[in-house]
Amino acid sequence: MGTGTGTGKQRRRGNTRQRIQDVALELFAEQGYEKTSLREIAERLEVTKAALYYHFKTKEDILNSIFDDLTRPIDELIAWGHEQPQPPSLAIRKQVLRRYSEILVDAAPLFRFMQENQATMRDLKTGESFKDRMFELYEILKDPDAPMTDQVRCFSALFTMHGGMFVLKDIDGDPEEKRKAILEVAIDLVTQAHSGD
C-alpha cells in the first residue's frame, strides 16, 4: 500500500478498503444511500460480496469509515483552533476558514453525498457527529459574547462555504476561482463580525 509516494488519489486506487469507500460514496451520491445495496457496490468493484464483507459488514460501516477518514482533517483543524490563544484573533479565524476551504475541496464527494441524502443523514450517527463538528468550528469563529447579528454572520460564513460548493458547481468558471470567491465572502462575514457594526 502507499507509503508517501505518488498522489493521494494514486494511493487510494491501490488500496482495496479505500476503493470500496470511493465506489460506495459514488453510488450513494448517484442513487441514494437507501437504494444502494452491498451487492451493487461489489458489482461495480468487480469483486465478490464475500471480498466486500472482508472489509465491511454493512453499508453503515462503509459510511462510518468514509466519514472518519474524510472528516479527520476537520477534527485536526478544530484541535488546532482550540490550541490558539482564546478568544482567537481575527488572523486565526481567517486561517481556520482558509484551511477549511481546502478541506472542503478534498472532501467534496462526502459533501455531495450529504447534500443528496439529507434525510438519511438525520437518521445516522454520522450526521449528528458532523453537526457537532460544525458547531465547534462556529464556536472558534465567533466571539464568546458576540451579539446575535455577529453570531449569524459567523454561522453564515460556514453556510456560505458549504452552500457555495453546491450552488456554484453547475455554474461555468474555474473551480479554484469559485473556491476563492466563496472563501472571500466567508472571510468578509467573519471580519465584519469580529470588528462589530
JODA-V144467 format. One record per residue. N is the residue number from 1. SS is DSSP state (helix for helix, strand for strand, loop for the rest). PSI is psi in degrees with one decimal (* if undefined). NEAR is the number of other ideal C-beta (glycine too) atoms within 10 Angstrom. Layout:
n:N ss:SS psi:PSI near:NEAR
n:N ss:SS psi:PSI near:NEAR
//
This chain:
n:1 ss:loop psi:170.4 near:8
n:2 ss:loop psi:140.0 near:14
n:3 ss:loop psi:41.3 near:6
n:4 ss:loop psi:1.6 near:5
n:5 ss:loop psi:149.1 near:7
n:6 ss:loop psi:177.8 near:12
n:7 ss:loop psi:166.9 near:9
n:8 ss:helix psi:-41.6 near:10
n:9 ss:helix psi:-37.2 near:9
n:10 ss:helix psi:-42.9 near:10
n:11 ss:helix psi:-40.4 near:15
n:12 ss:helix psi:-36.4 near:16
n:13 ss:helix psi:-33.9 near:13
n:14 ss:helix psi:-4.3 near:11
n:15 ss:loop psi:115.0 near:13
n:16 ss:helix psi:-45.7 near:14
n:17 ss:helix psi:-45.0 near:15
n:18 ss:helix psi:-32.7 near:20
n:19 ss:helix psi:-41.1 near:16
n:20 ss:helix psi:-45.8 near:24
n:21 ss:helix psi:-47.2 near:25
n:22 ss:helix psi:-47.2 near:17
n:23 ss:helix psi:-42.3 near:21
n:24 ss:helix psi:-44.4 near:26
n:25 ss:helix psi:-39.4 near:21
n:26 ss:helix psi:-50.3 near:16
n:27 ss:helix psi:-41.4 near:20
n:28 ss:helix psi:-41.3 near:26
n:29 ss:helix psi:-38.8 near:19
n:30 ss:helix psi:-49.5 near:12
n:31 ss:helix psi:1.8 near:13
n:32 ss:loop psi:146.7 near:14
n:33 ss:loop psi:-48.8 near:22
n:34 ss:loop psi:-33.6 near:12
n:35 ss:loop psi:-4.0 near:10
n:36 ss:loop psi:131.1 near:22
n:37 ss:loop psi:160.6 near:13
n:38 ss:helix psi:-34.7 near:18
n:39 ss:helix psi:-43.8 near:11
n:40 ss:helix psi:-38.4 near:14
n:41 ss:helix psi:-46.4 near:23
n:42 ss:helix psi:-42.3 near:18
n:43 ss:helix psi:-43.5 near:15
n:44 ss:helix psi:-33.9 near:15
n:45 ss:helix psi:-15.0 near:16
n:46 ss:loop psi:44.8 near:8
n:47 ss:loop psi:166.4 near:17
n:48 ss:loop psi:160.0 near:12
n:49 ss:helix psi:-33.7 near:13
n:50 ss:helix psi:-39.8 near:8
n:51 ss:helix psi:-37.2 near:13
n:52 ss:helix psi:-43.8 near:21
n:53 ss:helix psi:-26.3 near:13
n:54 ss:helix psi:-35.0 near:13
n:55 ss:helix psi:-40.1 near:16
n:56 ss:loop psi:135.2 near:19
n:57 ss:loop psi:-29.4 near:11
n:58 ss:loop psi:165.5 near:10
n:59 ss:helix psi:-38.4 near:17
n:60 ss:helix psi:-35.2 near:13
n:61 ss:helix psi:-42.5 near:14
n:62 ss:helix psi:-48.1 near:24
n:63 ss:helix psi:-43.0 near:25
n:64 ss:helix psi:-39.8 near:16
n:65 ss:helix psi:-36.8 near:17
n:66 ss:helix psi:-46.7 near:22
n:67 ss:helix psi:-45.3 near:23
n:68 ss:helix psi:-45.5 near:13
n:69 ss:helix psi:-46.0 near:15
n:70 ss:helix psi:-17.1 near:19
n:71 ss:helix psi:-4.4 near:18
n:72 ss:helix psi:-43.2 near:12
n:73 ss:helix psi:-30.3 near:16
n:74 ss:helix psi:-43.4 near:20
n:75 ss:helix psi:-40.8 near:13
n:76 ss:helix psi:-38.4 near:12
n:77 ss:helix psi:-42.6 near:20
n:78 ss:helix psi:-45.5 near:20
n:79 ss:helix psi:-43.9 near:10
n:80 ss:helix psi:-43.7 near:14
n:81 ss:helix psi:-38.3 near:21
n:82 ss:helix psi:-23.3 near:12
n:83 ss:helix psi:-15.8 near:10
n:84 ss:loop psi:157.4 near:15
n:85 ss:loop psi:137.8 near:7
n:86 ss:loop psi:142.3 near:11
n:87 ss:loop psi:151.9 near:15
n:88 ss:loop psi:147.3 near:20
n:89 ss:loop psi:167.3 near:12
n:90 ss:helix psi:-37.8 near:13
n:91 ss:helix psi:-40.2 near:10
n:92 ss:helix psi:-42.5 near:17
n:93 ss:helix psi:-39.7 near:24
n:94 ss:helix psi:-39.8 near:18
n:95 ss:helix psi:-38.7 near:16
n:96 ss:helix psi:-45.9 near:21
n:97 ss:helix psi:-42.0 near:23
n:98 ss:helix psi:-46.2 near:14
n:99 ss:helix psi:-38.2 near:16
n:100 ss:helix psi:-36.8 near:23
n:101 ss:helix psi:-41.6 near:19
n:102 ss:helix psi:-38.2 near:13
n:103 ss:helix psi:-41.7 near:18
n:104 ss:helix psi:-35.8 near:20
n:105 ss:helix psi:-47.1 near:12
n:106 ss:helix psi:-30.0 near:11
n:107 ss:loop psi:17.1 near:21
n:108 ss:helix psi:-41.9 near:15
n:109 ss:helix psi:-36.9 near:16
n:110 ss:helix psi:-42.9 near:22
n:111 ss:helix psi:-32.5 near:18
n:112 ss:helix psi:-45.3 near:18
n:113 ss:helix psi:-46.9 near:25
n:114 ss:helix psi:-39.8 near:20
n:115 ss:helix psi:-42.8 near:14
n:116 ss:helix psi:-15.4 near:16
n:117 ss:loop psi:46.3 near:20
n:118 ss:helix psi:-40.2 near:9
n:119 ss:helix psi:-43.7 near:10
n:120 ss:helix psi:-42.3 near:17
n:121 ss:helix psi:-36.5 near:18
n:122 ss:helix psi:-28.4 near:10
n:123 ss:helix psi:-12.2 near:12
n:124 ss:loop psi:149.3 near:16
n:125 ss:helix psi:-26.7 near:11
n:126 ss:helix psi:-34.2 near:19
n:127 ss:helix psi:-43.2 near:18
n:128 ss:helix psi:-41.2 near:11
n:129 ss:helix psi:-33.2 near:14
n:130 ss:helix psi:-41.0 near:17
n:131 ss:helix psi:-40.9 near:12
n:132 ss:helix psi:-40.8 near:10
n:133 ss:helix psi:-41.2 near:15
n:134 ss:helix psi:-38.8 near:15
n:135 ss:helix psi:-34.6 near:10
n:136 ss:helix psi:-42.9 near:17
n:137 ss:helix psi:-44.2 near:21
n:138 ss:helix psi:-42.5 near:15
n:139 ss:helix psi:-33.6 near:14
n:140 ss:helix psi:-35.7 near:21
n:141 ss:helix psi:-26.3 near:28
n:142 ss:loop psi:154.8 near:22
n:143 ss:loop psi:147.6 near:15
n:144 ss:loop psi:-38.8 near:7
n:145 ss:loop psi:30.1 near:8
n:146 ss:loop psi:139.0 near:17
n:147 ss:loop psi:160.2 near:12
n:148 ss:helix psi:-39.5 near:7
n:149 ss:helix psi:-42.1 near:11
n:150 ss:helix psi:-32.8 near:21
n:151 ss:helix psi:-42.3 near:16
n:152 ss:helix psi:-38.7 near:15
n:153 ss:helix psi:-43.4 near:21
n:154 ss:helix psi:-41.6 near:24
n:155 ss:helix psi:-40.4 near:18
n:156 ss:helix psi:-30.3 near:16
n:157 ss:helix psi:-45.2 near:28
n:158 ss:helix psi:-42.9 near:19
n:159 ss:helix psi:-40.0 near:15
n:160 ss:helix psi:-41.5 near:20
n:161 ss:helix psi:-40.4 near:21
n:162 ss:helix psi:-52.5 near:17
n:163 ss:helix psi:-39.1 near:13
n:164 ss:helix psi:-36.1 near:19
n:165 ss:helix psi:-40.0 near:21
n:166 ss:helix psi:-40.8 near:14
n:167 ss:helix psi:-41.7 near:12
n:168 ss:helix psi:-10.6 near:16
n:169 ss:loop psi:-28.6 near:12
n:170 ss:loop psi:4.9 near:6
n:171 ss:loop psi:137.5 near:7
n:172 ss:loop psi:144.5 near:6
n:173 ss:loop psi:161.4 near:10
n:174 ss:loop psi:126.9 near:9
n:175 ss:helix psi:-38.7 near:12
n:176 ss:helix psi:-37.4 near:9
n:177 ss:helix psi:-40.2 near:10
n:178 ss:helix psi:-43.1 near:17
n:179 ss:helix psi:-44.0 near:18
n:180 ss:helix psi:-37.3 near:13
n:181 ss:helix psi:-42.9 near:14
n:182 ss:helix psi:-45.0 near:22
n:183 ss:helix psi:-41.8 near:21
n:184 ss:helix psi:-42.8 near:13
n:185 ss:helix psi:-42.7 near:14
n:186 ss:helix psi:-43.3 near:26
n:187 ss:helix psi:-40.2 near:18
n:188 ss:helix psi:-42.9 near:13
n:189 ss:helix psi:-45.6 near:22
n:190 ss:helix psi:-35.9 near:22
n:191 ss:helix psi:-43.9 near:15
n:192 ss:helix psi:-41.1 near:15
n:193 ss:helix psi:-38.1 near:25
n:194 ss:helix psi:-33.1 near:21
n:195 ss:helix psi:-9.0 near:9
n:196 ss:loop psi:177.4 near:10
n:197 ss:loop psi:* near:7
//
